[in-house]
């Protein structure tokens, strides 16, 4: 999770690992304002399922609050010797 402020606006960002997205929540009004899709691939599978691979699992905000960095734990997240 990460909280960013812009003037009087306070926004909570949460990773939605199972569907490769971020949730943006307006803390002051306690409502989700948007879902940000991070999928780099969208492949439909039988049964209404879809392939994901990014699996966002950590967030970090820049000191100036202008950038939000997302760490993914999915496809090719680790180096191999």
N, C-alpha and C positions, 0 to 999 in steps of 0.2 A: 504494500500500500504506500501511497505517497499523497501528501496534501500540499496543494499549491494555492497561493493567494494572489489575487489580482485586484488591487483596490479593496473594495468591501466584499468581493466575491471569494468564497472558500470552496475549493473543489477537491474531492477525494477521488483518486484513481486507484482501481483495484484490478489485479490480473484475473482474467477468467480463463484459466488454463485449459479446461476441457473443450472450449470452443474457439481457441486462438484469438481472443479479443481482450480489450480493456473496457472496464465499465467506468463511466464518469458520473460522479454523484455530486449534486449541489448540496453541500452540507447545510447551508442556511435554510433551505426549503425541504430537505430530506427527500429528494427525488433523484432518480437516475435520469440524467439529461441526455446521454448518448452512449451507444455501444460502438467502440472503434474496432473494426475488423483488422486483425494482423496477419491473417492467412496469406501465405505466398502461393498456395496451391489450393484449388477447390475441385475435388474429385468426388462425384456422387457414387455411392455404393448402394447395393440392394438394401431394402428395408428402411429407406429414408436416412441412412447414415452418410457421413462424409468423412473424407480423409483430412486429417490435420497434421501438423508437424512442427509448428513453431513452439507451442506450449510455453507461453510467457509465464514466468514464475517470480520475477523480482523487478522492482522499480527503484529508480534513483532520480531525484530532481537536481537540476543544476543550481548553483548558488544564487544565480540571478532569477530563478524561477521561470525562465523562458523555454527550457528544454526538459523533456522527460525521457529518461533512458530506460529501455526495456531489455531485460535479460531473458533469453529463451532457453529452454532446457530440452528441446526436441531434436529434430533431425540434424545430425552432424554437429551436435553441440560440443563435442569433446574431440581433442586431437588424438591421433593414433600414431604410435612410433613407426 
